[in-house]
Amino acid sequence: MDKWVCTACGYVYDPELGDPDSGIAPGTPWEEVPEDWVCPLCGVGKDSFEIM
């Protein structure tokens, strides 16, 4: 699975890890992350992420 990086702060969303603190289970692909999810470090939206 592809990883996605926040262009604002450098946080990397790794689908294998998910974002359990935000309710995103490990194994959740980027396409299934809700559109209202925000970067856990800086708070920007999914539109500020790009594929690594």
C-alpha positions in Angstrom: 0.0 0.0 0.0 1.1 3.5 -0.8 2.1 6.0 1.9 0.9 9.6 1.9 2.8 12.6 3.2 1.4 15.8 4.6 2.9 18.7 2.5 2.4 21.1 5.5 4.3 19.2 8.2 5.8 16.0 6.8 3.5 13.5 8.7 3.3 10.2 6.9 0.1 8.3 6.7 1.0 4.6 6.5 -2.0 2.4 5.7 -0.5 -0.5 7.5 -0.5 1.5 10.7 -3.6 3.6 10.2 -4.4 6.4 12.7 -5.9 4.6 15.7 -6.0 7.8 17.8 -8.4 9.2 15.1 -10.4 6.0 14.7 -8.7 4.8 11.5 -7.9 1.1 11.9 -4.6 -0.4 10.8 -4.9 -1.7 7.2 -7.1 1.2 6.1 -6.2 2.3 2.6 -6.0 6.0 1.8 -9.1 5.8 -0.3 -11.1 4.6 2.7 -9.9 7.3 5.1 -12.9 9.7 5.6 -12.8 13.0 3.7 -13.2 14.9 6.9 -10.1 13.3 8.5 -7.3 15.8 9.3 -3.6 15.4 9.8 -3.0 14.5 13.5 0.0 16.7 13.8 -1.0 20.0 12.0 -4.8 19.7 11.3 -4.8 20.1 7.5 -7.2 18.1 5.4 -6.6 15.2 3.1 -6.2 17.5 0.1 -2.9 18.6 1.6 -1.4 15.1 1.3 0.5 13.6 -1.6 1.6 10.1 -2.4 5.2 9.2 -1.5 
